[in-house]
């Protein structure tokens, strides 16, 4: 992913997304998902890091105990507020903490995951459709946007009945929703967001799933993001 010529402002919120080139599968197995999420944690620091020394492999342990503590961790580029990974794309909600933080972080993220993907699947060249997309989020819309990205896995479960769909969305492993519903999964990545946990209830998710689409109150938010 190349850097975007966009001005991002400190202490402001942004929705960020990108997808795989030619609608290919971006995450082909659990190792790919975990590697990408690991990058969200390890690359979010204003210094260089040797990823090969981290041995980023899928462990047979509880995932929220997986990440190694970084001693004397330097300043962070941004605060990761939420994420959702689907087979061919990813969505992030972040707050920029340092000048050029989003641009620098996304360049490192895109380069590191592309190297992993190309080496693993014996290919070369770009894997993303282009520069990442971004939209500024007014703080009043922040919880709506979080709910919006957490509902994205609905498209994977359309064949199931409502109760099953609701359960699968709430338990979808590769998003930050379990954290907001009280689980400690991915807490090292999302630890600065405890206040935002209030208001995320299973009932809210169920009501959205019952409608089978994004709730009406989120429609304007969705349009707003795509502009």
DRENVOKOL-702170 format. One line per 2 residues: number of its first residue (from 1); their letters; for each residue y, z, x of N, C-alpha, C, CB. Coordinates in Angstrom, 3 decimals, m for minus. Atoms other than C-alpha are relative to their C-alpha. Glycine has a CB too. Example, Ala and Ser with C-alpha at 12.3 -4.5 7.8 and 13.67 -1.06 7.14 Angstrom:
// DRENVOKOL-702170
1) AS) m1.190:0.000:0.890:m4.500:7.800:12.300:1.200:0.000:0.900:0.027:1.246:m0.992 ~ m1.190:m0.060:m0.820:m1.060:7.140:13.670:1.090:0.730:m0.770:0.462:m1.415:0.414
// end
This chain:
// DRENVOKOL-702170
1) XX) m1.191:0.000:0.843:0.000:0.000:0.000:1.238:0.000:0.876:0.007:1.216:m0.952 ~ m1.245:0.045:m0.748:3.355:m1.004:1.429:1.023:0.931:m0.634:0.544:m1.437:0.065
3) XX) m1.061:m0.851:0.527:6.440:1.154:1.079:0.844:m0.763:m1.021:0.888:0.522:1.142 ~ m0.872:0.613:0.993:8.604:0.487:m1.950:1.440:0.267:0.363:m0.308:0.524:m1.410
5) XX) m1.412:m0.166:m0.268:12.316:m0.061:m1.577:0.659:0.655:m1.206:0.664:m1.355:0.328 ~ m0.504:m0.768:1.135:13.098:2.610:m4.148:0.510:1.330:0.531:m1.106:0.211:m1.093
7) XX) m0.523:m1.300:m0.396:15.233:5.709:m3.766:m0.661:1.092:m0.832:1.536:0.046:m0.159 ~ 0.571:m1.167:0.652:13.278:8.849:m4.579:0.833:1.215:0.401:m1.507:0.188:0.384
9) XX) m0.885:m1.133:m0.230:15.204:12.096:m4.894:m0.777:1.308:0.064:1.055:0.072:m1.093 ~ 0.663:m1.295:m0.149:14.192:15.566:m3.777:0.126:0.830:m1.279:0.594:0.770:1.193
11) XX) 0.058:m0.886:1.172:13.228:18.091:m6.470:0.050:m0.777:m1.316:1.150:1.001:0.046 ~ 0.096:0.835:1.198:12.704:15.232:m8.938:m1.452:m0.401:m0.199:0.914:m1.261:0.112
13) XX) 1.388:0.272:0.358:9.514:14.260:m10.753:m0.229:m1.498:m0.191:m0.383:0.762:m1.277 ~ 0.319:1.422:0.089:7.765:10.892:m10.639:m1.462:m0.199:m0.412:0.279:m0.700:1.346
15) XX) 1.342:0.474:0.333:4.761:9.169:m12.161:m0.309:m1.150:0.954:m0.109:m0.454:m1.519 ~ 0.381:1.005:m0.989:2.917:7.052:m9.576:m1.389:m0.521:m0.333:0.039:0.585:1.439
17) XX) 1.313:0.574:0.291:0.019:4.655:m10.070:m0.230:m1.258:0.813:m0.135:m0.306:m1.491 ~ 0.373:1.275:m0.596:m1.839:1.765:m8.533:m1.444:m0.284:m0.393:0.178:0.015:1.562
19) XX) 1.354:0.393:0.384:m5.054:m0.159:m9.154:m0.575:m0.945:1.049:m0.007:m0.667:m1.398 ~ 0.698:0.802:m0.984:m7.612:m2.167:m7.240:0.286:m1.492:m0.198:m1.500:0.267:m0.074
21) XX) m0.245:1.435:0.010:m7.058:m5.813:m6.363:m1.053:m0.729:m0.831:0.018:m0.546:1.429 ~ 0.905:0.847:0.793:m8.567:m8.359:m8.777:m0.890:0.802:m0.948:m0.871:m0.827:0.925
23) XX) 0.717:m0.842:0.959:m9.655:m5.583:m11.152:m1.369:0.457:0.519:m0.178:m0.752:m1.307 ~ 1.242:m0.495:m0.580:m12.391:m4.519:m8.757:m0.089:1.512:m0.179:m0.095:m0.376:1.494
25) XX) 0.203:m1.438:0.094:m13.826:m1.014:m8.651:0.554:0.678:1.242:m1.493:0.335:m0.180 ~ m0.647:m0.689:m1.103:m11.703:1.257:m6.495:m0.829:1.180:0.497:1.376:0.474:m0.420
27) XX) 0.848:m1.143:m0.334:m14.064:4.255:m6.593:m1.415:m0.318:m0.474:0.538:1.331:m0.654 ~ 1.335:0.477:0.358:m17.692:3.133:m6.493:m1.028:1.120:m0.115:m0.468:m1.002:1.018
29) XX) 0.926:m1.121:0.105:m19.381:6.518:m6.109:0.770:1.306:0.172:m1.134:m0.115:1.056 ~ m0.652:m1.299:m0.086:m18.661:10.243:m5.979:0.668:0.242:1.347:m1.000:1.085:m0.265
31) XX) m0.604:m0.162:m1.322:m17.987:10.128:m2.251:1.387:m0.632:0.063:m0.900:m0.613:1.070 ~ m1.307:0.657:0.002:m15.128:7.691:m2.852:1.040:0.848:m0.733:m0.102:m1.389:m0.648
33) XX) m0.916:m0.864:0.748:m13.547:9.922:m5.492:0.402:1.211:0.836:m0.647:0.457:m1.321 ~ m0.278:m1.209:m0.761:m13.856:13.003:m3.312:0.841:m0.302:1.237:m1.303:0.677:0.405
35) XX) m0.777:0.366:m1.182:m12.513:11.205:m0.252:1.471:m0.167:m0.370:m0.548:m1.297:0.632 ~ m1.384:0.226:0.425:m9.401:10.115:m2.140:0.686:1.328:m0.321:0.045:m0.934:m1.230
37) XX) m0.581:m1.294:0.347:m8.821:13.611:m3.541:0.223:0.836:1.253:m0.904:0.752:m0.990 ~ m0.180:m0.705:m1.266:m9.323:15.052:m0.067:1.247:m0.485:0.722:m1.226:m0.182:0.892
39) XX) m1.210:0.544:m0.612:m6.612:12.714:1.176:1.256:0.566:m0.656:0.001:m1.525:m0.096 ~ m1.151:m0.598:0.682:m4.254:14.092:m1.478:0.347:1.351:0.615:m0.285:0.159:m1.504
41) XX) m0.205:m1.333:m0.583:m4.719:17.496:0.127:0.402:m0.081:1.467:m1.267:0.841:m0.139 ~ m0.187:m0.024:m1.447:m4.905:16.723:3.842:1.185:m0.823:0.492:m1.236:m0.486:0.661
43) XX) m1.103:0.847:m0.460:m2.249:14.006:4.076:1.363:0.489:m0.460:m0.206:m1.405:m0.476 ~ m1.264:m0.492:0.542:0.403:15.988:2.205:0.652:0.987:0.960:m0.221:0.660:m1.367
45) XX) m0.655:m0.813:m1.013:1.983:17.324:5.384:0.716:m0.921:0.975:m1.021:0.909:0.740 ~ m0.852:0.835:m0.830:4.696:16.007:7.628:m0.413:0.071:1.468:1.455:0.415:m0.157
47) XX) 0.497:0.083:m1.375:2.563:15.534:10.744:m1.225:m0.900:m0.016:m0.341:1.424:0.588 ~ 1.191:0.842:m0.094:m0.302:13.399:11.981:m1.251:0.864:m0.114:m0.009:m0.797:1.329
49) XX) 1.249:m0.729:0.150:m3.903:14.397:11.250:m1.155:m0.947:0.277:m0.119:0.624:m1.416 ~ 1.163:0.810:m0.347:m7.214:13.123:12.607:m1.069:0.184:m1.074:m0.552:0.383:1.409
51) XX) 0.913:m0.147:1.125:m9.268:12.513:9.464:m1.458:0.013:0.430:0.224:m1.107:m0.989 ~ 1.413:0.073:m0.394:m12.463:11.795:11.398:m0.559:1.364:0.373:m0.172:m0.957:1.169
53) XX) 0.466:m1.319:m0.364:m12.600:15.420:12.474:m0.257:0.895:m1.217:0.999:0.651:0.910 ~ 0.153:m0.827:1.198:m12.584:16.692:8.900:m1.364:m0.151:m0.644:1.066:m0.344:m1.002
55) XX) 1.339:0.234:0.536:m16.028:15.248:8.075:0.018:0.062:m1.525:m0.998:1.030:0.566 ~ m0.180:m0.010:1.449:m15.063:14.430:4.510:m1.238:m0.571:m0.677:1.257:m0.801:m0.405
57) XX) 1.226:0.392:0.672:m18.481:14.318:2.870:m0.178:0.833:m1.256:m1.215:0.154:0.934 ~ 0.239:m0.721:1.242:m19.620:15.317:m0.598:m0.944:1.170:0.275:m0.587:m0.946:m1.088
59) XX) 0.825:m1.151:m0.341:m20.957:18.865:m0.145:m0.796:0.516:m1.192:0.864:1.107:0.551 ~ 0.779:m0.643:1.056:m23.574:20.743:m2.122:0.509:1.412:m0.233:m1.498:0.021:0.358
61) XX) m0.640:m1.281:0.277:m21.146:23.554:m2.846:0.994:m0.220:m1.123:0.700:0.588:1.274 ~ m0.999:0.132:1.047:m18.586:24.294:m5.518:1.229:m0.717:0.557:0.384:1.387:m0.572
63) XX) m1.031:0.871:m0.523:m15.839:21.718:m5.181:1.293:0.748:0.322:0.278:m1.099:m0.982 ~ m1.275:m0.644:m0.251:m12.928:24.126:m5.396:m0.039:0.909:1.220:0.419:0.787:m1.207
65) XX) 0.080:m0.719:m1.265:m14.213:25.881:m2.259:m0.118:m0.971:1.172:m1.188:0.965:m0.010 ~ 0.302:0.993:m1.016:m14.516:22.639:m0.349:1.081:m0.133:1.074:m0.214:m1.321:m0.652
67) XX) m1.062:0.327:m0.936:m11.138:22.117:1.271:0.167:1.072:1.068:1.303:m0.196:m0.742 ~ m0.192:m0.913:m1.117:m10.670:23.651:4.677:1.460:0.443:0.050:m0.418:m0.666:1.334
69) XX) m1.352:m0.513:m0.106:m7.657:25.891:5.102:0.660:m0.560:1.250:0.004:1.539:0.023 ~ m0.754:0.535:m1.134:m5.037:24.299:7.325:0.916:1.097:0.532:0.823:m1.269:m0.412
71) XX) m0.805:m1.059:m0.595:m3.622:26.930:9.658:1.345:m0.561:0.439:m0.734:0.644:1.192 ~ m1.357:0.412:m0.371:0.113:26.780:10.284:0.353:m1.350:m0.614:0.141:m0.066:1.527
73) XX) m0.246:1.268:0.672:0.359:24.014:7.732:1.485:m0.309:m0.036:m0.569:0.023:m1.416 ~ m1.424:0.370:m0.011:3.663:22.142:8.161:0.520:m0.252:m1.406:0.223:m1.243:0.863
75) XX) m0.620:0.238:1.301:6.059:21.285:5.375:m0.681:m1.156:m0.720:1.497:m0.286:0.161 ~ 0.647:1.017:0.817:4.735:19.187:2.507:0.988:m1.099:m0.380:m0.603:0.631:m1.260
77) XX) m0.812:1.118:0.474:5.997:15.771:1.502:0.394:0.202:m1.460:m0.760:m1.325:0.167 ~ m0.201:m0.073:1.446:5.629:16.524:m2.186:m0.911:1.053:m0.610:m0.255:m1.366:m0.653
79) XX) 0.875:m0.894:0.764:4.117:18.788:m4.802:m0.802:m0.862:m0.966:0.824:1.109:m0.768 ~ 0.866:0.752:0.902:1.143:17.273:m6.576:m0.195:0.827:m1.264:m1.373:m0.339:0.673
81) XX) 0.019:m0.731:1.262:1.423:18.315:m10.210:m1.217:m0.380:m0.828:1.281:m0.266:m0.791 ~ 1.173:0.431:0.758:m1.382:16.255:m11.739:m0.525:m1.310:0.536:0.330:m0.134:m1.483
83) XX) 0.590:1.273:m0.422:m3.774:13.400:m11.061:m1.143:m0.368:m0.926:m0.494:0.076:1.463 ~ 1.162:0.493:0.728:m6.386:11.264:m12.742:m0.487:m1.265:0.704:0.342:m0.279:m1.511
85) XX) 0.612:1.163:m0.640:m8.756:8.836:m11.032:m0.983:m0.639:m0.959:m0.703:0.393:1.320 ~ 0.940:0.790:0.784:m10.519:6.111:m13.009:m0.683:m0.978:0.955:0.723:m0.755:m1.182
87) XX) 0.736:0.853:m0.940:m13.020:3.637:m11.532:0.841:m1.046:0.723:m1.086:m0.691:m0.724 ~ m0.760:1.068:m0.661:m10.360:0.998:m10.810:1.475:0.329:0.234:m0.095:m1.249:m0.815
89) XX) m1.411:m0.330:m0.178:m7.074:2.931:m10.606:0.192:1.498:0.172:0.819:m0.501:m1.188 ~ m0.346:m1.422:m0.086:m5.323:6.234:m9.981:1.394:0.221:m0.565:m0.079:0.505:1.464
91) XX) m1.310:m0.412:0.498:m2.369:8.071:m11.532:0.322:1.372:0.568:0.036:0.019:m1.560 ~ m0.461:m1.267:m0.551:m0.341:10.881:m9.995:1.309:0.407:m0.677:0.184:m0.101:1.535
93) XX) m1.298:m0.541:0.378:2.476:13.127:m11.166:0.422:0.919:1.135:m0.052:0.762:m1.392 ~ m0.407:m0.728:m1.199:4.464:14.511:m8.250:1.468:0.391:m0.072:m0.258:m0.839:1.251
95) XX) m1.401:m0.373:m0.218:7.693:16.232:m7.249:0.297:m0.185:1.482:0.291:1.485:m0.463 ~ m0.336:0.203:m1.405:9.338:15.056:m4.029:0.677:1.246:0.558:0.910:m1.233:0.172
97) XX) m0.549:m1.199:m0.635:10.111:17.918:m1.630:0.836:m0.324:1.228:m1.118:0.940:0.385 ~ m0.719:0.381:m1.216:11.388:16.085:1.466:0.557:m1.413:m0.134:m0.923:0.096:1.229
99) XX) m0.545:1.357:m0.007:13.529:13.028:2.083:m1.081:m1.004:0.390:1.199:m0.100:0.968 ~ 0.994:1.059:m0.221:11.336:9.897:1.919:m1.440:0.506:m0.139:0.193:m0.610:1.383
101) XX) 1.325:m0.604:0.102:8.409:12.180:1.081:m1.001:m0.859:m0.752:0.105:1.328:m0.666 ~ 0.923:0.811:0.797:6.873:9.989:m1.617:m0.378:m1.275:0.740:0.623:m0.345:m1.359
103) XX) 0.281:1.255:m0.702:7.196:6.774:0.381:m0.912:0.221:1.203:1.304:m0.658:0.451 ~ 0.814:m0.269:m1.181:5.762:8.300:3.564:m1.415:0.423:m0.383:0.654:1.080:0.857
105) XX) 1.319:m0.468:0.436:2.914:10.037:1.729:m0.835:m1.145:m0.554:0.145:1.099:m1.056 ~ 0.759:1.086:0.622:1.916:6.976:m0.288:m0.419:m1.042:1.027:0.823:m0.659:m1.103
107) XX) 0.410:0.931:m1.053:1.891:4.782:2.819:m1.222:0.543:0.738:1.162:m0.248:0.992 ~ 1.141:m0.622:m0.681:m0.462:7.247:4.565:m1.237:m0.009:m0.897:0.342:1.445:0.418
109) XX) 1.112:m0.038:0.945:m2.605:7.572:1.445:m0.641:m1.375:m0.143:0.475:0.504:m1.365 ~ 0.523:1.358:0.174:m2.944:3.829:0.923:m0.713:m0.514:1.233:1.117:m0.943:m0.358
111) XX) 0.609:0.460:m1.247:m3.679:3.083:4.570:m1.327:0.701:0.262:0.952:0.232:1.171 ~ 1.204:m0.774:m0.292:m6.241:5.878:4.934:m1.143:m0.361:m0.944:0.298:1.491:m0.094
113) XX) 1.080:0.339:0.926:m8.160:5.031:1.766:m0.466:m1.440:0.198:0.456:0.210:m1.450 ~ 0.383:1.391:m0.255:m8.098:1.294:2.547:m0.937:m0.099:1.197:1.245:m0.865:0.234
115) XX) 0.873:0.001:m1.175:m9.625:1.956:5.980:m1.390:0.507:m0.362:0.603:0.862:1.121 ~ 1.284:m0.551:0.451:m12.336:4.088:4.382:m0.769:m1.027:m0.825:0.221:1.285:m0.826
117) XX) 0.636:0.929:0.939:m13.059:1.502:1.674:m0.522:m1.236:0.741:0.997:m0.419:m1.108 ~ 0.403:1.213:m0.701:m13.153:m1.523:3.971:m1.144:0.246:0.975:1.180:m0.584:0.738
119) XX) 1.081:m0.323:m0.926:m15.347:0.184:6.548:m1.306:0.240:m0.747:0.362:1.229:0.835 ~ 1.203:m0.351:0.755:m17.783:1.504:3.940:m0.632:m1.223:m0.657:0.329:1.044:m1.060
121) XX) 0.526:1.138:0.759:m18.112:m1.750:1.994:0.085:m1.323:0.768:0.748:m0.130:m1.308 ~ 0.081:1.156:m0.907:m17.923:m4.118:4.987:0.896:m1.148:m0.457:m1.444:m0.488:0.104
123) XX) m0.959:1.015:0.409:m14.801:m5.973:3.902:1.281:0.177:0.813:0.290:0.088:m1.528 ~ m1.285:m0.098:m0.683:m11.277:m6.572:5.187:1.104:m0.420:m0.960:0.022:m0.875:1.286
125) XX) m1.130:0.396:0.830:m7.822:m7.061:3.779:0.442:1.091:m0.951:m0.344:m1.229:m0.778 ~ m0.536:m1.003:0.937:m5.808:m5.251:1.103:m0.984:0.306:m1.131:1.329:m0.487:m0.591
127) XX) 0.846:m0.367:1.145:m7.575:m3.360:m1.683:0.834:0.321:m1.236:m0.881:1.201:0.354 ~ m0.856:m0.318:1.140:m4.573:m2.515:m3.889:0.744:m1.248:m0.478:1.001:1.111:0.371
129) XX) m0.652:1.162:0.599:m2.777:m4.917:m6.225:1.354:m0.294:0.618:0.159:0.206:m1.480 ~ m1.322:0.165:m0.602:0.482:m4.394:m4.372:0.604:1.366:0.231:0.927:m0.865:m0.893
131) XX) m0.655:m1.303:m0.141:3.056:m1.656:m3.831:m0.269:0.862:m1.229:1.521:m0.173:0.213 ~ 0.252:m0.908:1.125:2.466:1.412:m5.977:1.146:m0.064:m1.004:m0.189:1.451:0.502
133) XX) m1.004:m0.057:1.057:4.296:1.644:m9.298:0.512:1.439:m0.132:m0.590:m0.507:m1.354 ~ m0.560:m1.344:0.166:6.600:4.568:m9.987:1.012:0.014:m1.134:0.658:0.485:1.306
135) XX) m1.006:m0.211:1.047:8.721:5.953:m12.801:0.537:1.416:0.118:m0.597:m0.248:m1.421 ~ m0.628:m1.320:m0.007:11.181:8.813:m12.801:m0.349:0.738:m1.292:1.541:m0.120:0.164
137) XX) 0.348:m0.813:1.176:10.224:11.647:m15.161:1.067:1.069:m0.194:m1.415:0.653:0.160 ~ m0.891:m1.110:0.327:12.820:13.822:m16.822:m0.856:1.245:m0.232:0.881:m0.326:m1.261
139) XX) 0.796:m1.231:0.055:11.676:17.435:m16.683:m0.477:0.317:m1.410:0.808:1.167:0.536 ~ 0.376:m0.278:1.380:11.607:17.667:m20.472:m1.270:m0.750:m0.399:1.142:m0.370:m0.938
141) XX) 1.178:0.796:0.311:8.846:15.021:m20.490:m1.215:0.357:0.865:0.325:m1.459:0.166 ~ 1.029:m0.237:m1.002:6.761:16.566:m17.711:m1.362:0.338:m0.607:0.433:1.113:0.913
143) XX) 1.289:m0.366:0.604:4.080:18.194:m19.883:m0.588:m1.158:m0.799:0.163:1.228:m0.907 ~ 0.493:1.167:0.728:3.856:15.081:m22.042:m0.676:m0.993:0.932:1.141:m0.681:m0.744
145) XX) 0.580:0.943:m0.958:3.205:12.940:m18.986:m1.331:0.528:0.525:0.972:m0.256:1.171 ~ 1.263:m0.590:m0.447:0.539:15.350:m17.776:m1.093:m0.198:m1.044:0.181:1.495:0.297
147) XX) 0.975:0.225:1.067:m1.190:15.158:m21.138:m0.392:m1.470:m0.051:0.565:0.452:m1.363 ~ 0.251:1.440:0.045:m0.866:11.377:m21.065:m1.020:m0.422:1.060:1.308:m0.771:0.195
149) XX) 0.942:0.431:m1.036:m2.632:10.942:m17.721:m1.361:0.662:m0.165:0.559:0.309:1.382 ~ 1.283:m0.676:0.192:m5.298:13.485:m18.647:m0.816:m0.621:m1.135:0.228:1.477:m0.282
151) XX) 0.708:0.684:1.082:m6.161:11.402:m21.716:m0.515:m1.379:0.410:0.909:m0.136:m1.200 ~ 0.416:1.333:m0.435:m6.718:8.235:m19.684:m1.523:m0.199:0.013:0.547:m0.267:1.375
153) XX) 1.461:0.197:0.017:m10.500:8.855:m19.350:m0.578:m0.312:m1.380:m0.673:1.227:0.538 ~ 0.488:0.340:1.343:m10.766:8.356:m23.131:m0.586:m1.407:m0.056:1.130:0.124:m1.015
155) XX) 0.461:1.390:0.034:m11.220:4.638:m22.461:m1.422:m0.141:0.539:0.948:m0.887:0.804 ~ 1.355:0.048:m0.546:m14.474:5.441:m20.632:m1.043:0.490:m0.998:m0.078:0.828:1.265
157) XX) 0.933:m0.692:0.894:m15.995:7.291:m23.584:0.099:m0.462:m1.452:0.243:1.485:0.065 ~ m0.226:0.482:1.355:m15.235:5.124:m26.625:m1.275:m0.070:m0.840:0.638:m1.354:0.052
159) XX) 1.244:0.155:0.760:m18.898:4.761:m27.596:m0.509:1.320:m0.566:m1.068:m0.616:0.877 ~ 0.486:m1.304:0.439:m19.319:8.502:m28.171:0.736:0.483:m1.245:0.149:1.021:1.119
161) XX) m0.640:m0.612:1.157:m18.555:10.524:m31.275:1.080:0.965:0.468:m1.036:0.728:m0.884 ~ m1.207:m0.755:m0.325:m15.443:12.671:m31.438:m0.295:1.254:0.816:0.723:0.381:m1.270
163) XX) 0.275:m1.253:m0.698:m16.962:15.994:m30.362:m0.429:m0.248:1.440:m1.077:0.788:m0.736 ~ 0.468:0.336:m1.344:m18.682:14.393:m27.401:1.147:m0.537:0.848:m1.141:m1.030:m0.067
165) XX) m1.139:0.530:m0.738:m15.555:12.469:m26.395:0.932:1.119:0.449:0.764:m1.009:m0.855 ~ m0.880:m1.118:m0.313:m13.502:15.645:m26.536:m0.551:0.794:1.183:0.173:0.913:m1.227
167) XX) 0.643:m0.761:m1.073:m15.980:17.470:m24.317:0.064:m0.765:1.325:m1.466:0.309:m0.364 ~ 0.021:0.792:m1.225:m16.209:14.618:m21.810:1.389:m0.115:0.634:m0.552:m1.388:m0.291
169) XX) m1.361:0.061:m0.525:m12.427:14.307:m21.491:0.370:1.327:0.657:1.003:m0.345:m1.123 ~ m0.344:m1.314:m0.548:m12.032:18.060:m20.934:m0.762:0.286:1.287:m0.286:1.092:m1.024
171) XX) 0.826:m0.268:m1.173:m14.828:18.092:m18.367:0.064:m1.115:1.042:m1.428:0.209:m0.425 ~ m0.066:1.128:m0.934:m13.887:14.834:m16.631:0.341:0.522:1.391:1.052:m1.056:m0.467
173) XX) m0.057:m0.670:m1.289:m14.364:15.752:m13.019:1.156:m0.458:0.870:m1.276:m0.211:0.728 ~ m0.950:0.567:m0.957:m11.873:13.459:m11.314:1.425:m0.009:m0.530:m0.412:m1.406:0.365
175) XX) m1.383:m0.171:0.435:m8.686:14.697:m12.943:0.370:1.468:0.136:0.199:m0.494:m1.468 ~ m0.479:m1.377:m0.120:m6.567:17.822:m12.834:m0.061:0.765:m1.315:1.414:0.006:0.516
177) XX) 0.036:m0.678:1.291:m7.167:18.645:m16.517:m0.784:1.310:0.029:m0.594:m0.914:m1.033 ~ 0.713:m1.290:m0.018:m9.859:21.311:m15.863:0.848:1.143:0.573:m1.282:m0.131:0.813
179) XX) m0.890:m1.022:m0.565:m7.317:23.176:m13.715:0.970:0.510:m1.061:0.782:m0.564:1.206 ~ m0.980:m0.401:1.000:m4.802:23.166:m16.563:m0.636:0.682:m1.208:0.787:m1.201:m0.454
181) XX) 0.710:m0.701:1.070:m7.458:24.415:m18.978:m0.588:1.316:0.488:m1.105:m0.881:m0.567 ~ 0.390:m1.319:m0.483:m8.104:27.453:m16.773:m1.020:0.028:1.115:m0.519:0.768:m1.106
183) XX) 0.960:0.060:m1.100:m10.679:26.268:m14.235:0.762:0.028:1.323:m0.894:m1.279:m0.101 ~ m0.642:m0.019:m1.314:m9.928:26.793:m10.541:m0.313:m1.233:0.833:m0.420:1.229:0.754
185) XX) 0.326:1.228:m0.709:m11.175:23.337:m9.623:1.273:m0.656:0.538:m0.759:m0.971:m0.923 ~ m1.111:0.661:m0.690:m8.845:21.593:m7.166:1.213:0.910:0.156:0.400:m1.253:m0.749
187) XX) m1.151:m0.905:m0.025:m6.682:24.706:m6.975:0.799:m0.086:1.297:m0.464:1.419:m0.208 ~ m0.774:0.127:m1.241:m5.767:24.118:m3.318:1.035:m1.112:m0.101:m0.932:m0.264:1.184
189) XX) m0.943:1.107:0.169:m4.092:20.863:m4.345:1.089:0.370:m1.000:m0.735:m1.270:m0.461 ~ m0.882:m0.210:1.151:m2.488:22.180:m7.534:0.532:1.426:m0.101:m0.732:m0.345:m1.266
191) XX) m0.247:m1.440:0.086:m1.833:25.822:m6.670:1.434:0.353:m0.376:m0.336:0.644:1.306 ~ m1.393:m0.313:0.309:1.936:25.575:m7.133:0.390:m0.270:m1.437:0.890:m0.774:0.892
193) XX) m0.300:0.435:1.371:1.650:24.659:m10.829:m0.466:0.984:m1.065:m0.633:m1.337:m0.255 ~ 0.554:m0.971:0.935:0.510:27.889:m12.469:0.831:0.132:m1.268:m0.119:1.343:0.667
195) XX) m0.849:m0.125:1.189:3.512:28.039:m14.817:m0.248:m1.134:m0.987:1.472:0.024:0.402 ~ 0.226:1.150:0.876:2.707:24.571:m16.163:m1.315:0.105:m0.765:0.015:m1.281:0.812
197) XX) 1.272:m0.159:0.698:m0.741:25.764:m17.230:0.200:0.452:m1.437:m0.880:0.992:0.734 ~ m0.259:m0.477:1.356:0.795:27.418:m20.262:0.289:m1.182:m0.923:1.181:0.999:m0.013
199) XX) m0.212:1.077:0.963:0.646:25.126:m23.265:m1.097:m1.047:0.025:1.316:m0.657:0.257 ~ 1.141:0.922:m0.038:m2.428:23.176:m22.163:m1.202:0.711:m0.616:m0.313:m0.473:1.473
201) XX) 1.088:m0.643:0.728:m5.051:24.128:m24.704:m1.029:m1.049:m0.408:0.537:0.754:m1.243 ~ 1.067:0.902:0.439:m8.375:22.641:m25.709:0.345:m0.635:m1.344:m1.336:0.754:m0.099
203) XX) m0.365:0.517:1.320:m6.958:22.232:m29.226:0.892:m1.235:0.126:0.712:1.087:m0.825 ~ m0.888:1.139:m0.206:m4.259:19.868:m27.927:m0.793:m1.243:0.365:1.027:0.308:1.090
205) XX) 0.837:1.121:m0.421:m6.852:17.673:m26.248:m0.833:m0.491:m1.168:m0.909:0.402:1.176 ~ 0.845:0.393:1.136:m9.103:17.705:m29.322:0.805:m0.792:m1.030:m0.627:1.246:m0.663
207) XX) m0.833:0.719:0.967:m6.234:16.654:m31.620:0.277:m1.423:0.460:1.317:0.740:m0.223 ~ m0.247:1.339:m0.531:m5.501:13.722:m29.306:m1.246:m0.868:m0.121:0.451:0.076:1.463
209) XX) 1.251:0.752:0.068:m9.148:12.679:m29.204:m0.329:m0.373:m1.439:m1.147:0.811:0.611 ~ 0.262:0.279:1.411:m9.451:12.906:m32.996:0.759:m1.236:m0.463:0.383:1.205:m0.864
211) XX) m0.789:1.173:0.368:m6.709:10.312:m33.297:m0.518:m1.264:0.669:1.456:0.214:0.363 ~ 0.595:1.138:m0.682:m8.627:8.101:m30.893:0.970:m0.790:0.847:m0.614:m0.899:m0.987
213) XX) m1.007:0.700:m0.796:m5.446:7.146:m29.064:1.037:1.015:0.453:0.668:m1.162:m0.812 ~ m1.067:m0.872:m0.456:m2.379:8.565:m27.413:0.762:0.533:m1.209:0.950:m0.749:0.969
215) XX) m0.713:m0.570:1.142:m0.670:10.984:m29.828:1.356:m0.656:m0.225:0.184:1.488:0.195 ~ m1.257:0.664:0.341:2.386:9.650:m31.651:1.174:0.514:0.818:0.295:0.178:m1.468
217) XX) m1.137:m0.547:m0.726:4.716:12.043:m29.860:0.041:m0.467:1.446:m0.035:1.503:m0.045 ~ 0.028:0.492:m1.372:3.627:10.450:m26.569:0.275:m1.497:0.081:m1.337:0.310:0.632
219) XX) m0.176:1.456:m0.044:4.127:6.827:m27.566:1.299:m0.384:0.722:0.000:m0.580:m1.428 ~ m1.273:0.312:m0.648:7.796:6.784:m26.549:m0.048:0.299:1.485:1.132:0.782:m0.648
221) XX) 0.147:m0.340:m1.414:6.893:8.489:m23.296:m0.759:m1.090:0.727:m0.714:1.344:0.166 ~ 0.796:1.047:m0.621:4.289:5.819:m22.573:0.845:m1.256:0.228:m1.226:m0.327:m0.869
223) XX) m0.885:1.161:m0.139:6.787:3.023:m23.211:1.018:0.248:1.103:0.718:m0.307:m1.334 ~ m1.006:m0.385:m0.994:9.343:4.871:m21.100:m0.538:m0.169:1.414:0.448:1.450:m0.221
225) XX) 0.605:0.120:m1.321:6.922:4.947:m18.153:m0.209:m1.451:0.411:m1.321:0.733:0.032 ~ 0.327:1.385:m0.323:6.106:1.254:m18.377:1.238:m0.883:0.178:m0.879:m0.577:m1.080
227) X) m1.231:0.781:m0.156:9.733:0.141:m18.321:0.391:m0.101:1.476:1.149:0.635:m0.815
// end
